[in-house]
Amino acid sequence: MLKRILTRLVDPQYRRPSGILGRYIGAKMIEQHAPENNWTVELLNAMPNDRILEIGFGGGYAIGRLAEVVTQGLIAGVDFSETMVAEATKRNAAAINAGRVNLRLADAAKLPLEANAFNKAFSIHSLYFWPEPLKALGEILRVLQPGGMLVVTFLPKASPDETGNTEFRPYSGAEVVALLHVSGFREMTLHDGRTLTRKSNYSVVGYKYAN
């Protein structure tokens, strides 16, 4: 009984952290997911002039890593948790004040951003929580420049029959590749850097078609 109560309290926090518990969950996620954040930052191969968007930035760890490199471009992020926007804003205050980072409260399926505004985009452990993944991916495609790259990092489900809890939907690598293809992305590749201790170093990379 107690376990069920705790599950009902904690599971929604991973989707949309809020309040004191949300701040705690956000801090724990930064600690637990540092390996796949670092892995994704490496895949992005950031350059000083890049314009990079993160969807679902949580505590803002990857944003901070990228801001160290992107000194003449822009790192932007959207997250639909007010608590995480506040925490990530505090974490990246210096870069925000310098105009190199811009964080917004927004839904992945309705990005308040101009078309063709970014040359790279990424998402880490966010896809599972999108109620309308095709709509969200379509929005990401819209704001990417022609030839722009998207990196989606996630923990792949072990088998087609695996189910997650009620707060998220697990995906296999093949399913994510298919989602990107249907959404209009091309040249998808799987990048598998998993180890026994870093099981989420797993990403699908796709590109917006060039005009």
C-alpha positions as CSV (number, residue, x, y, z in Angstrom):
1,M,0.0,0.0,0.0
2,L,2.7,2.5,1.0
3,K,4.7,1.6,-2.1
4,R,1.7,2.3,-4.3
5,I,1.2,5.7,-2.6
6,L,4.8,6.6,-3.1
7,T,4.7,5.6,-6.7
8,R,1.6,7.8,-7.3
9,L,3.5,10.7,-5.7
10,V,6.8,10.2,-7.4
11,D,6.1,9.0,-10.9
12,P,4.4,12.2,-12.1
13,Q,7.4,14.2,-10.9
14,Y,9.6,12.7,-13.6
15,R,7.2,13.9,-16.2
16,R,6.7,17.4,-14.8
17,P,8.6,18.2,-11.6
18,S,6.9,20.6,-9.3
19,G,7.4,22.1,-5.8
20,I,9.9,20.9,-3.2
21,L,9.7,17.3,-4.3
22,G,10.2,18.4,-7.9
23,R,13.3,20.3,-7.1
24,Y,14.7,17.2,-5.3
25,I,13.8,15.0,-8.3
26,G,15.4,17.5,-10.7
27,A,18.6,17.5,-8.7
28,K,18.7,13.7,-8.6
29,M,18.1,13.5,-12.3
30,I,21.1,15.7,-12.9
31,E,23.2,13.4,-10.8
32,Q,21.9,10.2,-12.2
33,H,21.8,11.2,-15.9
34,A,25.1,13.1,-16.2
35,P,26.6,10.3,-18.4
36,E,23.9,10.5,-21.1
37,N,23.9,14.3,-20.9
38,N,27.7,14.3,-21.5
39,W,27.2,11.6,-24.2
40,T,24.6,13.8,-26.0
41,V,26.7,16.9,-25.8
42,E,29.5,15.0,-27.5
43,L,27.2,13.9,-30.3
44,L,26.2,17.5,-30.9
45,N,29.8,18.5,-31.5
46,A,29.0,22.1,-30.6
47,M,30.7,25.0,-32.3
48,P,31.0,28.6,-31.1
49,N,28.5,29.9,-33.6
50,D,25.8,27.2,-33.2
51,R,22.2,27.8,-32.4
52,I,21.1,24.8,-30.4
53,L,17.7,24.0,-28.9
54,E,17.0,21.5,-26.0
55,I,13.5,20.2,-25.5
56,G,12.9,19.3,-21.9
57,F,16.0,20.7,-20.3
58,G,15.2,19.7,-16.7
59,G,17.7,21.2,-14.3
60,G,19.7,22.7,-17.2
61,Y,22.9,20.6,-16.9
62,A,23.4,20.1,-20.6
63,I,22.5,23.7,-21.3
64,G,25.4,24.7,-19.1
65,R,27.8,22.3,-20.7
66,L,27.0,23.7,-24.2
67,A,27.1,27.3,-23.1
68,E,30.8,26.8,-22.3
69,V,31.4,26.1,-26.0
70,V,28.8,28.1,-27.8
71,T,30.1,31.6,-27.0
72,Q,29.0,33.4,-30.1
73,G,25.7,31.7,-30.9
74,L,22.7,30.8,-28.7
75,I,21.6,27.9,-26.5
76,A,17.8,27.9,-26.1
77,G,15.6,25.5,-24.2
78,V,11.9,24.8,-23.5
79,D,10.5,22.8,-20.6
80,F,6.8,22.7,-19.4
81,S,7.8,22.5,-15.7
82,E,7.8,25.9,-14.0
83,T,10.0,24.4,-11.3
84,M,12.6,23.1,-13.8
85,V,12.6,26.5,-15.6
86,A,13.3,28.2,-12.3
87,E,16.1,25.7,-11.3
88,A,17.8,25.8,-14.8
89,T,17.6,29.6,-14.8
90,K,19.5,29.7,-11.5
91,R,22.0,27.2,-12.7
92,N,22.7,29.1,-15.9
93,A,22.2,32.7,-14.7
94,A,25.5,34.0,-15.9
95,A,25.0,32.8,-19.5
96,I,21.4,34.0,-19.5
97,N,22.5,37.5,-18.3
98,A,25.2,37.5,-21.1
99,G,22.5,36.7,-23.7
100,R,23.9,33.3,-24.7
101,V,21.2,31.2,-23.1
102,N,17.4,31.6,-23.4
103,L,15.1,29.4,-21.4
104,R,11.3,29.3,-21.8
105,L,8.3,27.6,-20.3
106,A,6.6,25.8,-23.2
107,D,5.2,22.5,-24.5
108,A,7.2,20.4,-27.0
109,A,4.1,20.2,-29.2
110,K,3.8,24.0,-29.4
111,L,7.1,25.7,-29.6
112,P,7.0,29.5,-29.3
113,L,9.9,29.8,-31.7
114,E,10.5,31.0,-35.2
115,A,10.9,28.6,-38.1
116,N,14.4,27.7,-39.3
117,A,15.9,29.3,-36.1
118,F,18.3,26.5,-35.0
119,N,20.9,24.3,-36.7
120,K,20.9,21.7,-33.9
121,A,18.3,20.4,-31.5
122,F,18.3,17.6,-28.9
123,S,16.2,15.9,-26.2
124,I,17.3,13.7,-23.3
125,H,14.8,11.4,-21.5
126,S,11.9,13.6,-22.6
127,L,10.4,11.6,-25.5
128,Y,8.6,9.1,-23.2
129,F,6.5,11.9,-21.8
130,W,5.2,13.5,-25.0
131,P,1.5,12.8,-25.4
132,E,1.7,13.7,-29.1
133,P,5.3,12.7,-30.2
134,L,4.6,13.2,-33.9
135,K,3.3,16.8,-33.3
136,A,6.3,17.6,-31.1
137,L,8.8,16.2,-33.7
138,G,7.0,18.2,-36.4
139,E,7.5,21.3,-34.3
140,I,11.2,20.5,-33.9
141,L,11.5,20.0,-37.6
142,R,9.9,23.4,-38.2
143,V,12.3,25.3,-36.0
144,L,15.4,23.6,-37.5
145,Q,17.2,25.0,-40.4
146,P,17.4,22.9,-43.6
147,G,20.1,20.3,-42.9
148,G,19.8,20.8,-39.1
149,M,20.4,17.9,-36.8
150,L,18.2,16.4,-34.1
151,V,19.6,14.1,-31.3
152,V,17.1,12.1,-29.3
153,T,18.7,10.3,-26.3
154,F,16.7,7.7,-24.4
155,L,16.8,4.4,-22.5
156,P,15.5,1.9,-25.1
157,K,13.0,-0.6,-24.0
158,A,14.3,-4.2,-23.7
159,S,11.7,-5.9,-25.9
160,P,8.5,-5.0,-27.9
161,D,6.4,-6.4,-25.1
162,E,7.9,-4.2,-22.3
163,T,5.6,-1.7,-20.7
164,G,6.5,1.3,-18.6
165,N,4.5,3.0,-15.8
166,T,1.5,5.1,-16.5
167,E,3.6,8.3,-16.7
168,F,5.7,7.4,-19.7
169,R,5.8,5.3,-22.9
170,P,9.0,3.4,-23.6
171,Y,10.4,3.1,-27.2
172,S,12.8,0.9,-29.0
173,G,15.5,2.3,-31.2
174,A,13.6,1.2,-34.3
175,E,10.4,2.9,-33.1
176,V,12.2,6.2,-32.6
177,V,13.8,5.9,-36.1
178,A,10.3,5.3,-37.5
179,L,8.8,8.3,-35.6
180,L,11.5,10.6,-37.0
181,H,11.0,9.3,-40.5
182,V,7.2,9.8,-40.4
183,S,7.8,13.3,-39.0
184,G,10.0,14.3,-42.0
185,F,13.5,13.7,-40.7
186,R,16.0,11.8,-42.9
187,E,19.4,10.0,-42.7
188,M,18.6,8.5,-39.2
189,T,21.4,6.7,-37.4
190,L,21.5,4.8,-34.1
191,H,24.4,5.6,-31.8
192,D,24.9,3.0,-29.2
193,G,27.4,3.7,-26.4
194,R,25.8,1.7,-23.7
195,T,27.8,0.0,-21.0
196,L,26.8,-1.9,-17.8
197,T,26.8,1.4,-15.9
198,R,25.7,3.8,-18.6
199,K,22.6,2.1,-20.1
200,S,21.2,5.4,-21.5
201,N,24.1,6.3,-23.8
202,Y,21.8,5.5,-26.7
203,S,20.6,8.0,-29.3
204,V,18.9,8.4,-32.6
205,V,20.2,11.2,-34.8
206,G,18.3,12.6,-37.8
207,Y,18.4,15.5,-40.1
208,K,16.0,18.0,-41.6
209,Y,16.0,17.7,-45.4
210,A,18.0,20.3,-47.1
211,N,16.3,22.6,-49.7
